[in-house]
Amino acid sequence: MQVRYLTSINRLILPVTQDHLMKKITLACFALFIVSFVFSQKNDSDPLKGKFRKDNIFMGGSIGLGAGSGSFSIGANPEIG
């Protein structure tokens, strides 16, 4: 059995086998996955959420010019949202 040594945050040297390391990594990934779901379920109780408000309207767009070998292009993209 091959033993590897990893340095922890506390600067302690702990022997870790390959199987033990794989179990720790799998458990850490699973814990992060579960925690991400817990925080994604946060409930914001904003009474105006989802309703139309004039403050949220924006207007914009872009203008593009292009030139190449034997070609020229002009474009405009208005955007309202």
Helices and strands as residue ranges (DSSP letters): E 3-7, E 13-17, H 18-40, G 54-56, E 59-68, E 71-80
